[in-house]
Amino acid sequence: MSQNTEPQGDRLQKILAQAGIASRRKAEELILAGRVQVNGKVVTELGTRHDATRDHIRVDGKLLHGPERHRYYMLNKPRGYVTTLDDPEGRPTVMDLMAKQKGPRSEQARLYPVGRLDYLSEGLLLMTNDGELANALSKAATGVEKTYLVKISGAPSSTGLDQIRQGIMIDRGRLNEVRSGRRDRVITAPAKVEQVRGGDNPWFELTLTEGRNRQIRKMFEEIGHHVEKIRRIGYGALRLDVPPGEFRELTPGEVTALGRAAEGKKVVPKKRTPEFAQLKSPAKKKAAKSPRSYTAKPARRGNSRQGHRTER
Protein backbone atom coordinates (compact mmCIF):
# COMPACT_ATOMS: atom_id res chain seq x y z
CA MET A 1 0.00 0.00 0.00
CA SER A 2 1.68 3.19 -1.19
CA GLN A 3 1.79 6.25 1.02
CA ASN A 4 0.76 9.62 -0.37
CA THR A 5 3.85 11.85 -0.09
CA GLU A 6 2.24 14.85 -1.79
CA PRO A 7 2.85 17.95 0.40
CA GLN A 8 -0.29 18.99 2.24
CA GLY A 9 -1.73 22.48 2.58
CA ASP A 10 -1.46 25.60 0.43
CA ARG A 11 1.54 27.47 -0.85
CA LEU A 12 2.71 30.07 1.65
CA GLN A 13 2.27 33.01 -0.72
CA LYS A 14 -1.31 31.91 -1.39
CA ILE A 15 -2.04 31.78 2.36
CA LEU A 16 -0.71 35.32 2.79
CA ALA A 17 -2.77 36.57 -0.15
CA GLN A 18 -5.96 34.93 1.15
CA ALA A 19 -5.36 36.52 4.54
CA GLY A 20 -5.31 39.95 2.94
CA ILE A 21 -1.66 40.62 3.73
CA ALA A 22 -0.72 41.45 0.15
CA SER A 23 -1.21 40.35 -3.43
CA ARG A 24 0.39 37.04 -4.44
CA ARG A 25 3.34 38.82 -6.03
CA LYS A 26 3.93 41.08 -3.03
CA ALA A 27 3.58 38.08 -0.71
CA GLU A 28 6.41 36.39 -2.61
CA GLU A 29 8.55 39.48 -2.03
CA LEU A 30 7.81 39.34 1.71
CA ILE A 31 8.91 35.69 1.82
CA LEU A 32 12.12 36.31 -0.13
CA ALA A 33 12.93 39.25 2.16
CA GLY A 34 12.83 36.95 5.21
CA ARG A 35 9.85 38.69 6.79
CA VAL A 36 7.70 35.54 7.16
CA GLN A 37 8.01 32.90 9.89
CA VAL A 38 6.28 29.53 10.10
CA ASN A 39 6.28 27.83 13.52
CA GLY A 40 9.12 30.06 14.66
CA LYS A 41 11.38 29.52 11.64
CA VAL A 42 12.03 32.07 8.90
CA VAL A 43 10.93 30.80 5.48
CA THR A 44 12.61 32.31 2.42
CA GLU A 45 11.80 29.59 -0.11
CA LEU A 46 8.85 30.10 -2.43
CA GLY A 47 6.32 27.33 -2.90
CA THR A 48 6.54 25.64 0.51
CA ARG A 49 3.15 24.33 1.64
CA HIS A 50 1.56 24.92 5.01
CA ASP A 51 -1.75 24.52 6.84
CA ALA A 52 -3.15 27.90 7.82
CA THR A 53 -5.41 26.28 10.44
CA ARG A 54 -2.54 24.50 12.24
CA ASP A 55 0.72 26.30 11.51
CA HIS A 56 1.65 29.51 13.32
CA ILE A 57 2.47 31.99 10.57
CA ARG A 58 3.86 35.44 11.34
CA VAL A 59 4.59 38.40 9.07
CA ASP A 60 6.95 40.99 10.56
CA GLY A 61 6.32 39.30 13.90
CA LYS A 62 2.53 39.61 13.73
CA LEU A 63 0.52 36.39 13.93
CA LEU A 64 -1.73 35.57 11.00
CA HIS A 65 -5.34 35.04 12.07
CA GLY A 66 -6.57 33.16 9.05
CA PRO A 67 -8.47 34.35 5.99
CA GLU A 68 -10.25 37.69 6.25
CA ARG A 69 -13.60 38.42 4.72
CA HIS A 70 -12.86 39.58 1.20
CA ARG A 71 -13.72 43.22 0.53
CA TYR A 72 -13.91 44.96 -2.83
CA TYR A 73 -14.15 48.71 -3.38
CA MET A 74 -14.37 51.17 -6.25
CA LEU A 75 -12.39 54.33 -5.45
CA ASN A 76 -12.42 57.55 -7.46
CA LYS A 77 -8.78 58.59 -7.11
CA PRO A 78 -8.20 62.34 -7.44
CA ARG A 79 -5.06 63.82 -8.98
CA GLY A 80 -2.23 64.29 -6.52
CA TYR A 81 -2.42 60.88 -4.82
CA VAL A 82 0.05 58.03 -5.30
CA THR A 83 -1.20 54.48 -5.81
CA THR A 84 0.94 52.86 -3.12
CA LEU A 85 0.50 51.79 0.49
CA ASP A 86 2.98 54.46 1.63
CA ASP A 87 5.21 57.04 -0.01
CA PRO A 88 8.82 57.80 0.99
CA GLU A 89 8.36 61.38 -0.25
CA GLY A 90 5.44 61.90 2.11
CA ARG A 91 2.87 62.51 -0.62
CA PRO A 92 -0.76 61.55 0.09
CA THR A 93 -1.65 57.98 -0.90
CA VAL A 94 -4.85 56.20 -1.85
CA MET A 95 -4.69 54.54 1.57
CA ASP A 96 -5.34 57.94 3.15
CA LEU A 97 -8.65 58.02 1.25
CA MET A 98 -9.53 54.44 2.21
CA ALA A 99 -8.90 55.17 5.89
CA LYS A 100 -12.54 56.29 6.00
CA GLN A 101 -13.75 52.67 5.83
CA LYS A 102 -16.82 52.06 7.91
CA GLY A 103 -16.93 49.58 10.77
CA PRO A 104 -14.94 48.88 13.94
CA ARG A 105 -11.18 49.25 13.58
CA SER A 106 -10.66 45.51 14.09
CA GLU A 107 -12.96 44.76 11.15
CA GLN A 108 -11.33 47.14 8.69
CA ALA A 109 -9.77 45.22 5.84
CA ARG A 110 -6.09 45.58 4.94
CA LEU A 111 -6.55 46.78 1.40
CA TYR A 112 -4.23 47.32 -1.52
CA PRO A 113 -4.78 48.64 -5.05
CA VAL A 114 -5.25 46.48 -8.14
CA GLY A 115 -2.86 47.94 -10.71
CA ARG A 116 -2.14 51.63 -10.50
CA LEU A 117 -2.94 55.12 -11.70
CA ASP A 118 -0.01 57.53 -11.77
CA TYR A 119 0.23 60.61 -9.54
CA LEU A 120 -1.34 62.97 -12.07
CA SER A 121 -4.05 60.58 -13.28
CA GLU A 122 -7.48 60.22 -11.71
CA GLY A 123 -10.52 57.98 -11.75
CA LEU A 124 -11.56 54.39 -11.13
CA LEU A 125 -9.21 52.32 -8.98
CA LEU A 126 -10.04 48.91 -7.53
CA MET A 127 -9.11 48.28 -3.89
CA THR A 128 -9.31 44.84 -2.29
CA ASN A 129 -7.81 42.40 0.18
CA ASP A 130 -8.46 39.48 -2.19
CA GLY A 131 -4.95 38.66 -3.33
CA GLU A 132 -6.15 35.84 -5.57
CA LEU A 133 -8.44 38.07 -7.62
CA ALA A 134 -5.92 40.92 -7.70
CA ASN A 135 -3.28 38.54 -9.01
CA ALA A 136 -5.66 37.07 -11.60
CA LEU A 137 -6.66 40.54 -12.86
CA SER A 138 -3.00 41.55 -13.12
CA LYS A 139 -2.19 38.46 -15.16
CA ALA A 140 -5.24 39.07 -17.33
CA ALA A 141 -4.26 42.70 -17.95
CA THR A 142 -3.87 41.94 -21.65
CA GLY A 143 -7.57 41.13 -21.91
CA VAL A 144 -9.52 43.24 -19.40
CA GLU A 145 -10.82 46.43 -21.02
CA LYS A 146 -9.98 49.69 -19.25
CA THR A 147 -11.60 52.89 -20.50
CA TYR A 148 -10.26 56.43 -20.08
CA LEU A 149 -11.15 60.01 -20.88
CA VAL A 150 -7.99 61.71 -22.17
CA LYS A 151 -7.44 65.43 -22.76
CA ILE A 152 -4.57 66.38 -25.07
CA SER A 153 -3.03 69.57 -26.46
CA GLY A 154 -3.73 70.15 -30.14
CA ALA A 155 -5.87 68.26 -32.61
CA PRO A 156 -4.38 64.95 -33.82
CA SER A 157 -4.57 63.82 -37.41
CA SER A 158 -6.73 60.91 -38.49
CA THR A 159 -3.50 59.10 -39.42
CA GLY A 160 -2.20 59.48 -35.88
CA LEU A 161 -5.43 58.16 -34.38
CA ASP A 162 -5.35 55.20 -36.76
CA GLN A 163 -1.84 54.40 -35.49
CA ILE A 164 -3.22 54.20 -31.95
CA ARG A 165 -6.11 52.03 -33.10
CA GLN A 166 -3.82 49.59 -34.90
CA GLY A 167 -1.00 49.51 -32.33
CA ILE A 168 1.78 52.08 -32.04
CA MET A 169 5.47 51.83 -31.24
CA ILE A 170 6.51 53.23 -27.86
CA ASP A 171 9.76 52.82 -25.90
CA ARG A 172 11.87 53.18 -29.04
CA GLY A 173 14.98 52.66 -26.92
CA ARG A 174 14.10 48.95 -26.88
CA LEU A 175 14.10 48.47 -30.65
CA ASN A 176 16.57 45.59 -30.33
CA GLU A 177 13.70 43.57 -28.82
CA VAL A 178 11.68 44.13 -31.99
CA ARG A 179 14.51 42.73 -34.04
CA SER A 180 14.67 39.70 -31.75
CA GLY A 181 10.99 38.98 -32.29
CA ARG A 182 9.47 40.57 -29.16
CA ARG A 183 7.45 43.22 -30.99
CA ASP A 184 4.79 43.11 -28.26
CA ARG A 185 7.19 44.76 -25.83
CA VAL A 186 7.47 48.00 -27.79
CA ILE A 187 4.30 48.00 -29.89
CA THR A 188 0.96 48.45 -28.13
CA ALA A 189 -2.06 46.24 -28.65
CA PRO A 190 -4.88 47.61 -30.82
CA ALA A 191 -7.00 50.18 -28.97
CA LYS A 192 -10.33 51.95 -29.38
CA VAL A 193 -10.21 55.74 -29.56
CA GLU A 194 -12.98 58.21 -30.35
CA GLN A 195 -13.16 61.98 -29.97
CA VAL A 196 -15.82 63.12 -27.50
CA ARG A 197 -15.10 66.87 -27.47
CA GLY A 198 -13.34 69.13 -29.97
CA GLY A 199 -11.49 72.41 -29.64
CA ASP A 200 -7.83 73.31 -29.16
CA ASN A 201 -7.59 70.81 -26.31
CA PRO A 202 -9.84 67.93 -27.37
CA TRP A 203 -10.98 65.00 -25.24
CA PHE A 204 -10.93 61.38 -26.37
CA GLU A 205 -12.42 58.18 -25.02
CA LEU A 206 -9.71 55.52 -25.12
CA THR A 207 -10.14 51.81 -24.35
CA LEU A 208 -7.07 49.62 -23.76
CA THR A 209 -6.70 45.90 -23.12
CA GLU A 210 -3.26 46.19 -21.52
CA GLY A 211 -1.58 48.34 -18.92
CA ARG A 212 1.99 49.53 -19.39
CA ASN A 213 3.88 52.20 -17.48
CA ARG A 214 2.71 55.65 -18.66
CA GLN A 215 1.30 53.98 -21.78
CA ILE A 216 -1.37 56.57 -22.62
CA ARG A 217 1.05 59.48 -22.35
CA LYS A 218 3.60 57.68 -24.53
CA MET A 219 1.01 56.78 -27.18
CA PHE A 220 -0.12 60.36 -27.70
CA GLU A 221 3.42 61.75 -27.45
CA GLU A 222 4.37 59.37 -30.25
CA ILE A 223 1.88 61.12 -32.56
CA GLY A 224 3.01 64.56 -31.37
CA HIS A 225 0.58 65.51 -28.61
CA HIS A 226 1.05 66.17 -24.91
CA VAL A 227 -1.47 64.58 -22.55
CA GLU A 228 -2.97 67.08 -20.11
CA LYS A 229 -5.47 64.92 -18.20
CA ILE A 230 -6.27 61.23 -17.79
CA ARG A 231 -9.39 59.93 -16.06
CA ARG A 232 -10.15 56.22 -15.91
CA ILE A 233 -13.90 55.69 -16.16
CA GLY A 234 -14.20 51.95 -16.77
CA TYR A 235 -12.67 48.66 -15.69
CA GLY A 236 -14.23 45.55 -17.22
CA ALA A 237 -17.98 45.84 -16.62
CA LEU A 238 -17.55 48.56 -13.97
CA ARG A 239 -18.23 52.23 -14.65
CA LEU A 240 -17.12 55.03 -12.36
CA ASP A 241 -20.10 56.18 -10.28
CA VAL A 242 -18.67 57.82 -7.14
CA PRO A 243 -17.41 61.41 -6.63
CA PRO A 244 -13.66 62.20 -6.52
CA GLY A 245 -12.05 61.06 -3.27
CA GLU A 246 -14.98 58.78 -2.39
CA PHE A 247 -15.45 55.02 -2.63
CA ARG A 248 -18.12 52.35 -2.35
CA GLU A 249 -18.19 48.59 -1.86
CA LEU A 250 -18.84 46.51 -4.97
CA THR A 251 -21.98 44.42 -5.28
CA PRO A 252 -21.74 40.59 -5.47
CA GLY A 253 -22.68 40.82 -9.15
CA GLU A 254 -19.85 43.26 -9.85
CA VAL A 255 -17.35 41.00 -8.07
CA THR A 256 -18.56 38.06 -10.18
CA ALA A 257 -18.09 40.16 -13.33
CA LEU A 258 -14.51 40.95 -12.30
CA GLY A 259 -13.86 37.25 -11.81
CA ARG A 260 -15.20 36.54 -15.29
CA ALA A 261 -13.00 39.27 -16.75
CA ALA A 262 -9.97 37.78 -14.99
CA GLU A 263 -10.75 34.46 -16.68
CA GLY A 264 -10.79 36.13 -20.08
CA LYS A 265 -14.57 35.96 -20.46
CA LYS A 266 -16.46 38.79 -22.12
CA VAL A 267 -18.31 41.16 -19.80
CA VAL A 268 -20.71 43.93 -20.78
CA PRO A 269 -20.87 47.26 -18.92
CA LYS A 270 -24.18 48.81 -17.93
CA LYS A 271 -25.95 50.67 -20.72
CA ARG A 272 -26.46 53.77 -18.59
CA THR A 273 -23.27 55.77 -18.15
CA PRO A 274 -23.00 57.17 -14.59
CA GLU A 275 -22.44 60.89 -14.08
CA PHE A 276 -18.82 60.57 -12.98
CA ALA A 277 -17.95 58.48 -16.06
CA GLN A 278 -19.17 61.22 -18.38
CA LEU A 279 -17.39 64.24 -19.73
CA LYS A 280 -19.50 67.12 -18.50
CA SER A 281 -20.41 69.87 -20.92
CA PRO A 282 -18.48 73.10 -20.37
CA ALA A 283 -20.37 75.58 -18.24
CA LYS A 284 -22.25 78.15 -20.30
CA LYS A 285 -21.93 81.78 -19.34
CA LYS A 286 -25.22 83.12 -18.12
CA ALA A 287 -26.38 86.48 -19.40
CA ALA A 288 -26.28 89.14 -16.72
CA LYS A 289 -29.73 89.91 -15.41
CA SER A 290 -30.80 93.50 -14.88
CA PRO A 291 -31.34 94.22 -11.19
CA ARG A 292 -34.92 93.89 -10.05
CA SER A 293 -36.50 97.11 -8.92
CA TYR A 294 -38.71 97.37 -5.91
CA THR A 295 -41.21 100.09 -5.09
CA ALA A 296 -41.05 101.63 -1.69
CA LYS A 297 -44.02 100.77 0.47
CA PRO A 298 -45.44 102.81 3.29
CA ALA A 299 -44.20 101.66 6.65
CA ARG A 300 -46.58 99.74 8.83
CA ARG A 301 -48.38 101.58 11.57
CA GLY A 302 -46.19 101.82 14.59
CA ASN A 303 -42.96 101.34 12.64
CA SER A 304 -41.05 104.51 11.84
CA ARG A 305 -38.56 102.80 9.46
CA GLN A 306 -39.22 103.11 5.74
CA GLY A 307 -37.25 101.81 2.79
CA HIS A 308 -36.99 99.32 0.01
CA ARG A 309 -37.81 95.67 0.46
CA THR A 310 -34.71 93.52 0.42
CA GLU A 311 -34.41 90.62 -2.01
CA ARG A 312 -34.52 87.18 -0.46
C-alpha positions in Angstrom: 0.0 0.0 0.0 1.7 3.2 -1.2 1.8 6.3 1.0 0.8 9.6 -0.4 3.9 11.8 -0.1 2.2 14.8 -1.8 2.9 18.0 0.4 -0.3 19.0 2.2 -1.7 22.5 2.6 -1.5 25.6 0.4 1.5 27.5 -0.9 2.7 30.1 1.7 2.3 33.0 -0.7 -1.3 31.9 -1.4 -2.0 31.8 2.4 -0.7 35.3 2.8 -2.8 36.6 -0.1 -6.0 34.9 1.1 -5.4 36.5 4.5 -5.3 40.0 2.9 -1.7 40.6 3.7 -0.7 41.4 0.1 -1.2 40.4 -3.4 0.4 37.0 -4.4 3.3 38.8 -6.0 3.9 41.1 -3.0 3.6 38.1 -0.7 6.4 36.4 -2.6 8.6 39.5 -2.0 7.8 39.3 1.7 8.9 35.7 1.8 12.1 36.3 -0.1 12.9 39.3 2.2 12.8 37.0 5.2 9.9 38.7 6.8 7.7 35.5 7.2 8.0 32.9 9.9 6.3 29.5 10.1 6.3 27.8 13.5 9.1 30.1 14.7 11.4 29.5 11.6 12.0 32.1 8.9 10.9 30.8 5.5 12.6 32.3 2.4 11.8 29.6 -0.1 8.9 30.1 -2.4 6.3 27.3 -2.9 6.5 25.6 0.5 3.1 24.3 1.6 1.6 24.9 5.0 -1.8 24.5 6.8 -3.1 27.9 7.8 -5.4 26.3 10.4 -2.5 24.5 12.2 0.7 26.3 11.5 1.7 29.5 13.3 2.5 32.0 10.6 3.9 35.4 11.3 4.6 38.4 9.1 6.9 41.0 10.6 6.3 39.3 13.9 2.5 39.6 13.7 0.5 36.4 13.9 -1.7 35.6 11.0 -5.3 35.0 12.1 -6.6 33.2 9.0 -8.5 34.4 6.0 -10.2 37.7 6.2 -13.6 38.4 4.7 -12.9 39.6 1.2 -13.7 43.2 0.5 -13.9 45.0 -2.8 -14.1 48.7 -3.4 -14.4 51.2 -6.3 -12.4 54.3 -5.4 -12.4 57.6 -7.5 -8.8 58.6 -7.1 -8.2 62.3 -7.4 -5.1 63.8 -9.0 -2.2 64.3 -6.5 -2.4 60.9 -4.8 0.0 58.0 -5.3 -1.2 54.5 -5.8 0.9 52.9 -3.1 0.5 51.8 0.5 3.0 54.5 1.6 5.2 57.0 0.0 8.8 57.8 1.0 8.4 61.4 -0.2 5.4 61.9 2.1 2.9 62.5 -0.6 -0.8 61.6 0.1 -1.6 58.0 -0.9 -4.9 56.2 -1.9 -4.7 54.5 1.6 -5.3 57.9 3.1 -8.6 58.0 1.3 -9.5 54.4 2.2 -8.9 55.2 5.9 -12.5 56.3 6.0 -13.7 52.7 5.8 -16.8 52.1 7.9 -16.9 49.6 10.8 -14.9 48.9 13.9 -11.2 49.2 13.6 -10.7 45.5 14.1 -13.0 44.8 11.1 -11.3 47.1 8.7 -9.8 45.2 5.8 -6.1 45.6 4.9 -6.6 46.8 1.4 -4.2 47.3 -1.5 -4.8 48.6 -5.1 -5.3 46.5 -8.1 -2.9 47.9 -10.7 -2.1 51.6 -10.5 -2.9 55.1 -11.7 0.0 57.5 -11.8 0.2 60.6 -9.5 -1.3 63.0 -12.1 -4.1 60.6 -13.3 -7.5 60.2 -11.7 -10.5 58.0 -11.7 -11.6 54.4 -11.1 -9.2 52.3 -9.0 -10.0 48.9 -7.5 -9.1 48.3 -3.9 -9.3 44.8 -2.3 -7.8 42.4 0.2 -8.5 39.5 -2.2 -4.9 38.7 -3.3 -6.1 35.8 -5.6 -8.4 38.1 -7.6 -5.9 40.9 -7.7 -3.3 38.5 -9.0 -5.7 37.1 -11.6 -6.7 40.5 -12.9 -3.0 41.6 -13.1 -2.2 38.5 -15.2 -5.2 39.1 -17.3 -4.3 42.7 -18.0 -3.9 41.9 -21.7 -7.6 41.1 -21.9 -9.5 43.2 -19.4 -10.8 46.4 -21.0 -10.0 49.7 -19.2 -11.6 52.9 -20.5 -10.3 56.4 -20.1 -11.1 60.0 -20.9 -8.0 61.7 -22.2 -7.4 65.4 -22.8 -4.6 66.4 -25.1 -3.0 69.6 -26.5 -3.7 70.1 -30.1 -5.9 68.3 -32.6 -4.4 65.0 -33.8 -4.6 63.8 -37.4 -6.7 60.9 -38.5 -3.5 59.1 -39.4 -2.2 59.5 -35.9 -5.4 58.2 -34.4 -5.3 55.2 -36.8 -1.8 54.4 -35.5 -3.2 54.2 -31.9 -6.1 52.0 -33.1 -3.8 49.6 -34.9 -1.0 49.5 -32.3 1.8 52.1 -32.0 5.5 51.8 -31.2 6.5 53.2 -27.9 9.8 52.8 -25.9 11.9 53.2 -29.0 15.0 52.7 -26.9 14.1 48.9 -26.9 14.1 48.5 -30.7 16.6 45.6 -30.3 13.7 43.6 -28.8 11.7 44.1 -32.0 14.5 42.7 -34.0 14.7 39.7 -31.7 11.0 39.0 -32.3 9.5 40.6 -29.2 7.4 43.2 -31.0 4.8 43.1 -28.3 7.2 44.8 -25.8 7.5 48.0 -27.8 4.3 48.0 -29.9 1.0 48.4 -28.1 -2.1 46.2 -28.6 -4.9 47.6 -30.8 -7.0 50.2 -29.0 -10.3 51.9 -29.4 -10.2 55.7 -29.6 -13.0 58.2 -30.4 -13.2 62.0 -30.0 -15.8 63.1 -27.5 -15.1 66.9 -27.5 -13.3 69.1 -30.0 -11.5 72.4 -29.6 -7.8 73.3 -29.2 -7.6 70.8 -26.3 -9.8 67.9 -27.4 -11.0 65.0 -25.2 -10.9 61.4 -26.4 -12.4 58.2 -25.0 -9.7 55.5 -25.1 -10.1 51.8 -24.4 -7.1 49.6 -23.8 -6.7 45.9 -23.1 -3.3 46.2 -21.5 -1.6 48.3 -18.9 2.0 49.5 -19.4 3.9 52.2 -17.5 2.7 55.6 -18.7 1.3 54.0 -21.8 -1.4 56.6 -22.6 1.1 59.5 -22.3 3.6 57.7 -24.5 1.0 56.8 -27.2 -0.1 60.4 -27.7 3.4 61.8 -27.4 4.4 59.4 -30.3 1.9 61.1 -32.6 3.0 64.6 -31.4 0.6 65.5 -28.6 1.0 66.2 -24.9 -1.5 64.6 -22.5 -3.0 67.1 -20.1 -5.5 64.9 -18.2 -6.3 61.2 -17.8 -9.4 59.9 -16.1 -10.1 56.2 -15.9 -13.9 55.7 -16.2 -14.2 52.0 -16.8 -12.7 48.7 -15.7 -14.2 45.6 -17.2 -18.0 45.8 -16.6 -17.6 48.6 -14.0 -18.2 52.2 -14.7 -17.1 55.0 -12.4 -20.1 56.2 -10.3 -18.7 57.8 -7.1 -17.4 61.4 -6.6 -13.7 62.2 -6.5 -12.1 61.1 -3.3 -15.0 58.8 -2.4 -15.5 55.0 -2.6 -18.1 52.3 -2.3 -18.2 48.6 -1.9 -18.8 46.5 -5.0 -22.0 44.4 -5.3 -21.7 40.6 -5.5 -22.7 40.8 -9.2 -19.8 43.3 -9.8 -17.4 41.0 -8.1 -18.6 38.1 -10.2 -18.1 40.2 -13.3 -14.5 41.0 -12.3 -13.9 37.2 -11.8 -15.2 36.5 -15.3 -13.0 39.3 -16.7 -10.0 37.8 -15.0 -10.8 34.5 -16.7 -10.8 36.1 -20.1 -14.6 36.0 -20.5 -16.5 38.8 -22.1 -18.3 41.2 -19.8 -20.7 43.9 -20.8 -20.9 47.3 -18.9 -24.2 48.8 -17.9 -25.9 50.7 -20.7 -26.5 53.8 -18.6 -23.3 55.8 -18.1 -23.0 57.2 -14.6 -22.4 60.9 -14.1 -18.8 60.6 -13.0 -17.9 58.5 -16.1 -19.2 61.2 -18.4 -17.4 64.2 -19.7 -19.5 67.1 -18.5 -20.4 69.9 -20.9 -18.5 73.1 -20.4 -20.4 75.6 -18.2 -22.2 78.1 -20.3 -21.9 81.8 -19.3 -25.2 83.1 -18.1 -26.4 86.5 -19.4 -26.3 89.1 -16.7 -29.7 89.9 -15.4 -30.8 93.5 -14.9 -31.3 94.2 -11.2 -34.9 93.9 -10.1 -36.5 97.1 -8.9 -38.7 97.4 -5.9 -41.2 100.1 -5.1 -41.1 101.6 -1.7 -44.0 100.8 0.5 -45.4 102.8 3.3 -44.2 101.7 6.6 -46.6 99.7 8.8 -48.4 101.6 11.6 -46.2 101.8 14.6 -43.0 101.3 12.6 -41.1 104.5 11.8 -38.6 102.8 9.5 -39.2 103.1 5.7 -37.3 101.8 2.8 -37.0 99.3 0.0 -37.8 95.7 0.5 -34.7 93.5 0.4 -34.4 90.6 -2.0 -34.5 87.2 -0.5 
